[in-house]
């Protein structure tokens, strides 16, 4: 009977340990952390249901309110056609973030496979992949993305693919480094000695223990993808007018930066705040995992 009581007491402690750790973690959150969570939540809501947040049609012009300053009627002001800037920013969130998600998915998927293959096979395969990665890393990411999008053609999807291709090298390098570190650990060698095939050991032991660093890079690369896709749209390589997209909104507003600076300042601040919030949220996630 006493053993059962001790076991029950141990289970209760284990069940309450996680909520206690979560409570301590939440108690350490500052104002900036809470704001980052709120911003990311609003951004996700704008992606899923922009109609709930946007007060106007983002494509409907209003000549009577052209270049109107921010006011209670138009919180972010209007553009040169009288279109509500807040509504255009909200509807442009989905295009920018979905494009960034596609870019990260391409970079993460291809980079992970190449890193695994290079580190596990070694020899000539590793040398060839490593030299290709070195060449790609020597080229600025945005410049490489511009070259790729020119070859593929303009458009939101092609811009996302171009950004994804330009991020493959970073994922490959970090995955290769992690696999090289894990593959020589004692438990991996023991699995080989016990008769595990190369594919089994790679899938069962090496890959799960190498993926955490790649996931940490994913959040940072997502913020960078937002900046790159917005930059490509700003340069005219991304979404065509009149589609609302964050970089395109900045590009359209620069012609009126003197008389209507909000057309540039507001979308630029939205991009900066979103990237900073995502970066902060990824840092909080790492801290929560470490705790």
N, C-alpha and C positions, 0 to 999 in steps of 0.2 A: 504493500500500500504506500509505503514511503517513497519507493522508486517512482511510482506513478505520479506522486505529488511533485517530486523533483522534476520529472519530465514535463509535467504540465506547467510548472513555474518557468522552466527554460523556454517552452514554446511561447508563453505569454511575453517573456522578455524579448524574444526574437520578433514577435509580431508588433511590439511597440517600439522597437529600435528604429525602424524605418520612419515612422511618423515623427519621432523625436528628432532624428537627423534632418528631416525635411523642415520641421519647425525651426530648428537652429539656423538652417540655411536661409529660410524666408526672413528670419529676424535680422539677418545681416544685409538684406537688400536696401540699397539707398534710393534716393529720389530718382536719380538717373537710371537706375535699374528698372524701377517701376515704369518710368516713362518709356524706356526701350520696349518693355513688354506691351504696353498700351499701343505704341506706334506699330509694332509688328502685327498686333491683333487687328488694328484698323486697316493696315495694308492687306492682310489676308482677306478681310471682309470686302475690301474694294475689289479684290481679284475674283472672289466667289460671287458677290452680289453687288455690283457697282450701282445698280438702280436704287438700292436702299439708301445710299449716301449722296448720290449726285442729285442736285436740285433741278437741273435743266438738262435738255438734250445737248450733248457735246458737239453735235454737228449743225445745230440750228442757229443761223445768223440772226442778229438783231441790229439793224443799222442805226436805230435810235440810241443804242447804248454802246456804240463802238468806242473802244479804248477807255471805258469807264473805270475810274479808280476803285480800289477795294471799298466796299460799303456793306451795310447789313443786307442789301438785296443781292450783292455779288461779293462774297467774302474775299475772293482772290482777284476781283476785278474782271474785266472782259478783254478780249483780244481785238484786233483791227476789224474783225467782222461782227463784233458784238457777241461772240460766243462766250459763255461763262467759263472762266479759266478753272475754277474749282471742279466743275463737271468734267472738263477735259483732262485734268490731272487724275481724277478718280478713274475714269474710263481708260486712261493710258496706263494705269497701274498693271492691269492684267497683261497687256502686250509686253511691257518691259520685264515683269517678273517671270512670266511664262517663257519668254525668250531666254532669260538668264537661267531658268531651270533646265531648259533644253541644252544650253551650253555646258552647264555643270554636269549634266547626265552624260553627255558625250565625252567630256574630258575625264570624268571619273571612271566610266566604263572602259574606254579604250586604254587609258593610262594604267588602270589597275591590271588589266590583262597583260599589257606590255611589260610592266614592272615584274609581275609574277613570272612570265616566260623568261625574261632576261636573267633574273636572279636564280631561278631554279635550274635552267639549262646551262647557263654559263658559257664559257668558251667563245666561239665565233659569234653565236647568237647574241650573247651579252655585249660583246664588243661592238657589233653593228648597231644594236638598239641604243647603246650608250652614246655612240658617236652621233647618231641622229638626234638624240635628246640634247646633246651638247650644242649642236648647231641651232636647234629650235630655241633653246634657252638664251643663246647669244643674240637673238633677234627680239626687239621689244614686242611685247604681246599685242599691243594695239596695232602696231605696224604690220605684224604678221596677219592679224585678223583683217586688216584692210586689203592686203594682197589676196587673201582667200576669198573675201566677199566680192572683190572685183572679178575673180575667176568664176565664181558661182553665179553672180548676178545679184542685183540689189533686191532688198525685201527683208522683212522681219525674220522669217525663218532662215534665210541664207545668212543673215547677220549672226543669228544664234549659232548656226553650224560653224561659222568662221571663228567665233569666240571660243566655241568648244574645242575646235582643232588647235587653236593657239594655246589652250590650257592643258593639252594632253601631256606635254613634256614635264610640267610641274608634278602632275600626279604620278607619272612614270618614275620620275627620279625618287620621290619619297617612298613609293611602294617598293621599288627595287632595294632601297636602303634598309627598309624595315624587314624585308624578306631575308636579306643577307645577314641581318642581325639574329633573326629568330631561327634560321635553318641550322645553325651550329649549336643551339642550346641542347643541354643533355636530354631533355624529354623527347626532342625530335630525333636525336640519334638513337635513343632507346626504342622508339617506334619503328625505325628502320631495322634495328637488330631483331625485333620481334616479328619481322616478316611483312611489315606494311609496305605496300607499293609506293612508288613516288607520287602517283596521283592521289592515293589515299592520305598520305602524310601531308601533302600540300593542301588538300581540302579540309582535313580534320584538325591539323595542328598549326601549320605555318600560316595559312590565310586568316583564320580567326584571330591569331595573336599579332598579326601585322596590320590589321585594318583600322585600328583606333587612330593612328596618326593621319591616315588618309581621310578619315571622317572629319577630323579636326580641320584639315585643309579645305574640306568641302564648303564649310560655312564661310571661311574667309574668301574662297574663290567665288562664291555666290555673290558676295558684295562687290568683288572686282568685276564680275560679269555684268552686273547692273551698270557700272561706270562705263565699261567698254561698249555695251550695246547702246547706251545713251549717247556715247561719243560717236559711234558709227551713224546713228540716226541724225545727230547734229551735223555731221559732215555730208548727209544726204545718201548714205549707203543703206539705211534701214527702212523703216516704215514710210510709205509715201503719203503726202498730204491728200485729203484732210484728216487722215487717221490720227487720233491723239496718241502721242507717245512722248515720254518725258524728254528725251533728247531732241526730238523734233519741235516740241513746244519751246525749248530754249532757243533753237535755231530760228524759229519764226519770230520770237520776241526780240531778238537782238537788233532788228531793224528799227525798233521803237524804244531802245534802251534809254535814250535821253528823255523822251517825253513820257514814256510809260515803263519805268524800270521794273515794275512788278511782273511783267511778262517774262523777264529773265530771272529775277531774284527768286520768285516763288517756286518755279519748277526746279531751279538749282538747289534751293533749300530742301525741297522734298527728296531729291536724290541723295543729298548729303545726310539728312536725318535718317532716311531709310537704311543706308549703308552702315552708318554708325550704330543704329539700333540692332541690326542683324549681327554686326560684329560683337556688340556687347552681349547679346543674347547667346551667341555661341560661346563666349567666354564664361557666362554664367552656367551653361550646360556642362562645360568642362570642369568647373569648380564643383558642381553638384555631383558629377561622376566621381571626382577625386575624393569628395567627402564620403 
